[in-house]
Amino acid sequence: MGLMSGVIDPELGSDIVELGMAKSADVSDDGVITLEIALTTSGCPLRAQIQKDIRSRLTNLPGVTRVKINWGELSQDERAEAMAKARFNVSQNAPDTSIPSTTKVIMIASGKGGVGKSSITTNLAAALAENGHAVGVMDADIWGFSVPRMLGVDGELLSKGGKIQPLVRTIGTGRLEVVSMGFLVAQEDTALMWRGLMLNRAVQHFCQDVDWPADLDYLLIDMPPGTGDVQMGLAKMLPRAEMIIVTTPALNAQKVAARVADMGRKNYLRIVGVIENMSEFVAPDGSRHPIFGAGGGAQLAADVGAPMLGSVPIESAVSEGGDRGEPAALGDGPAAESLRAIATLIAEEYVPPVEMAGCSARMLDAAMAALDALDDHDVDTAAS
């Protein structure tokens, strides 16, 4: 089996022995090698490539007269285990990006469109920046880009030293660094008719070719809804990212959002928690009305085993602020309070920023202080 370890499944990217696809090998006295190989599916279109690789490794060995392969199919459990191993291997060999290693990457995801995912992304980014953080915002919702308008950031992405320069907006004592396809098209209502490969290449540029600053505390990624090519591509490219799932109280939104959590976990992403958007309507008199039902966010959090980060009510200030480029989180009202509370919870409890003057620096400072104290003690002793 040792020679078979170099045979890679072209689709999964791992060798067939590790994936459990090489079931057995037998060598007869007349030099015939008989192999039992189980594929992920019996109709695998890449079987010819696997067969070619096996034969090229074995047919030229001394004493080998023939290589015979009996094809089978992995069971459902074996296939799930093979896929998990392949995904883990991919997560350990992610490509290099220009995102600083100290930056906490948070994917804001949803199962379906229309739940306010982009609104949550931009408002959380604004609230984190207002609290003094340097926050990157990557608008990876390539077809439905809306981040530039919602954040009030306009302009053209320029290149310097071969790196794309994000557009910057200062908020409070922090700042936003924004990239979006919206900066690359003439009008916001321009249709972007790209297919999977081009879309993945676009988000790859945003990860690898943007001059993300070294002091970036957070990078919030506004993901496309669902579990398509872009989502899976980003999960593989950023295996140490974390995920927040946005849903509404409606049952159909909750069910499809659970699939996003499943996709994230299968790619070894940590699910930070769930945000329930449009939880209830707040009338001008302050009365609250759960017009889309109640409890969907809490049920989703329970189903995926993640905390409920908070609920954001329906309030006209949220949509009006997005239209004006002034995130509601920077203003007043029930929605603003909820959004700021969620941002604080994320920064202080669930995804705290990496402190540059952290572990190693503090240990060094403590050691130096101890040495200084020892020197002072020696001086005092000598003087006496």
N, C-alpha and C positions, 0 to 999 in steps of 0.2 A: 504493500500500500504506500510505502514511502515515495516511490516514483510518481504516484498518482497525486501527491500533495501539490504538485506544480500545475495541475490541470485546473484552470479557473473557469467557473461558470460565468460566461460573458455578461449575463444579465445581473447577477447578484454580486459579482466582483470578488468572490471568495472561492477557495479551492474546494473541490467536490468531496474530499475526504473530511474536512472540517465541517462541511454542511451535512454530512451523513448521507450523501448521495452514492458513495462507493460502498456497496453492501458487502461484496466478497470478491476474492480473487483465487483462482485455482490454476496450477501449472501441471500439465500432464507430462508423462515420461517422454512423449514425442515432441515436446516444446510448444504445445498449444496452451495459450493463456486464455482462460475463460473468466470474464468479468460480469458481475451483476451491478448494473448502474440504474439507480432510480432517479428519474427526473421530477421536477416540480409539477409538470403536467405531461401526460403521454404525448401530446401533440406539440411539444416544445419546438419552436422554429429554429432554435440554436443547437439542436441535437447534433447536426452535421459538424458544427465547429468543435463541440466537445469530443465527438468521435475522432475527428482529425487530430486533435491534440493528444488524445490517448494513444492512438496508433503511432504518432511520430515519436512518442517517448518510449514505446515498448518494442516496436517491430525490429529495431536495430540492435537490441540486446543480444549478447552471445547465447546461442542455444534456442532462441525464440523462432519458431517456424510460422506461427499464426496468432493473431489476436482476435478472439471472438467476444462480442459484447451482447449480453442479453439485457434488453431495456425493460425497465419497470417504472412505477410511479410512486412517489412518496405518499404516505397516508396524510390525512388532514393534519394530525398532530405533528408528524415529522416535517411537513411543509411549513407549519407555523414556527417550529423550532429552527428550521433552516433559515427562514426569513429573519427571525430575531437575531440569529448569529450574524447574518450578512449586514443587517442594519447596525449592529454594534460595531462591526469592523469598520463600516463607513464612518461612524461617529468618532472612531479613534484615529482616523486618517483624513480629517477634514482639510480642505485646501487653505492656504494662507489668505488672510484678508488684511485690509488696512485698518480694521477696527481695533483700537488699543486693547490689550489683554485685560486691563483694569476696568474696562467699560462693561456695565451690566446691560446685556441685550434682552429686551422684553418684546416678544411678538404679541401684538394685540389681534386676536383671531375671533372669527365667528363662523357658525355653520351656514348661515344664509345672509343675503344682503338685506338692507333695510332695518337692521337692528341698532344702527347708530354707532358702529365700530369706529369709523373715522372721527366722529364727534368725540367719542371717549378718548381716542388716541391724542387728538390735538389738545383737549382740555387737560388731560393728565400731564402732557408735556409742558403746557403753560404753567400749571400749578407747581410742578417740580422746579421749573426755571425760576418762578417767583420766590421759591424757598431757597434760591441760591445755587442750584445745580446747573451744570452744563449738560444740556440735553440734545442729543441728535434725534431727528425725526426722519425716517426713511419711508417714503410713500411707495410701498410695494404693491398697492392696489392698482396695478398698471392700467387696467381698463377703466376703472372708476376713480381715477385720481381726483382728490378734492382737498388735500391737505394745504396747498398754497393759499387757496381762498380762505379756508377756515382759520389759518394762522396769520392772515394778512401779510404774507410774504410774496413779493413779486420781483421778477428779474430774470436774468439769464445765467445758466450754469457756465462758468468759465473754467478754463484749465490753466494750471500753473505748475511748471515742473513735471508735466505729464500726469498730474492729479486733478480731478474735478474738485472745485472749491464749493462747499455748501453755501447756501444763502443764510445770512445770520440775522437774527432779531434779538435784541436785548429785552428781557423782561425782569423787572425787579433787580435783584442782585445776581441773577443768572442769565442764561442766554439759550437760544435755540439755534441749532445748525440743521438746515433742512435741505433734503434732496427729493426730487419728485419728477416723474415724467411730465408733470404740468409745466415745468420750466423749459421743456424741450419741444413743446408744440405751440403753434401760433395762437390758437384759441382754446379755451377750456372745453368748448363743445365739439372739438375736433375728434372724429372717430379714430381710434387706434386699432387697426385691424391686423394685429400680430398674432402669430400662432405660438405654440408652446416653447419651441426652441429659441425663438427671438425674445420671448418674454423672460425666459431663464437667463439669457445672456444679458438682458437689461439689468436684472437684479444682481447678477454677478458683478457687473460694473459698479453698482452702488456699494457692494461689499468690498471689492478689491481695488477700485480705482478712484475712490473718493478720499480726499485729504481730511479724514476724521481727526480732530485735534487730540493730542495726547491727554488732555485733562478732561475728556468727555466722561461724565459720570454714568449717564444712561444713553442707550440708543433704543428708542421706541419704534417698532416697525408696524406700520398699518398694513396688515396682511389682506390679500383678496379673500372674499368669503369662500368657504368650502375647503376641499382637500385636493386641489388640482396640482398641476405641474409646478407652479411657482411656489406653492406652500411646501411641497415635498423637497424642491430644490433648495429652498432657504433652510429647511430643517437639516438637510445633509451638509450644507455649507457652514451652518452655525450650530453645531451640535451642543454647545454649552449655553445656548440661549434658553430663556424661560418663556412661559406662555401664560397670558391672561385671556380668558374666554368671555366674550360679551354675548349676552342673550337678552331676551325679553320675557315677561311672564307667560307668554303664549306657549302652549304645549308643543306646537310644531317647531318653534324656534329652539326650544329646549332639547328636543330629540335630535335635531340635526347638529346642534352644538356638541352633543356628546361624541359625535363622530370625529370632530376636530380634536377633542381631548385624546381620543384613541389614536389618531394619527400622530399627535405630539408625543405620546408615551411610547409608541412603537419606534419613534426616532430618538428616544432617550432624552426628550426635553422634559423639564420639570414644569408641572402645571402650578403656577403661583396661586391662582384662584379664579373666581367667577364674579363678574360684575353684571348685575341686572339693570338694564337700561329701560327707560319708559315704564318704570315700575308703577306709577300712578300719576294721575293728572292733578296738579295743584291749582285750584281756582283762585281768582283774585282775592276772594275773601278768606283764603287760607285753607279751605276745606279740601280734602283729598279724595280722589275717586279712582279706584283700580280698574280702569276701563278695559285693560287687556287681561284681566284675571289677576291672580296673586299666587306667589309661592314658586313660580317657575325657576327663578334663579337659585333659591335655596334647594329645590329638588335636584337641579343639575349639579350643584356643588356636592350634594350627598351622593349622587350617582357616580361622579367621577372621583370622589374622595379628595376634594380640594376645598379650601376655605371659601366662604362667601365674603368677598371684599367690601361689598356695599351695594346699595341700590340708588339709582339716579332717577328722580321723578321727571315727568314731562313738564316742560316749562317753555314758554315762548322765547324766553331770554336765550336759551341754548341755540335754537335755530337762527334767531336774529343775530346773535353774536357770531355764529359761523358765517352768516352771509356778509357781515361787516368786517370779518377778520379780527374780531375781538372776542377771544374765547370766554364763555360764560364763567369759567372757573376764576377769572380775574375780577368778577363783579360780585353782586349780592343776590340773595335769594336761595330757596331750598336746593335747587340743582347745584348752584355754586358751592354751597356748604357741603353737599354730598361728595362732589368731585374733589374738593380740597381735602376732605377727610380721607378719601380713598388714596390720594397721592401721598398724604402723610403716613398712612398705614403701610403703603408699599415701601417708602423710603426708610421708615423707622423700624419696621418689623419683618416684612416678608422679603424685600430685596434691597437691603441697605447698600449704599455705595461703598466701593472700596476706598478706604482711607489711605492716601499715599504716605502719610506719616503714621502708618499702621504698625503691624506686628514687629517687623524687623527693626524699623526706625525706633519704636518705643523701647524695644529690648536694648538697642545700642545706647539710647539716651539713658536708660536706667543703669547700664553698665558703666557709662562714663560718669554719671552722678556718683555711683558707688566708689569709683576710683578717685574722684575729686575729694569725696569725703574722707577716704583713706589717707590721701596726701595731706589734707588739712590736719587730720589726727596725728600724723607723723611729725608735722611741723610743730604742733602744739606740744607734743611729747619731748621733742628735741629742745624746745625753748625752755621747758621746765627743768 
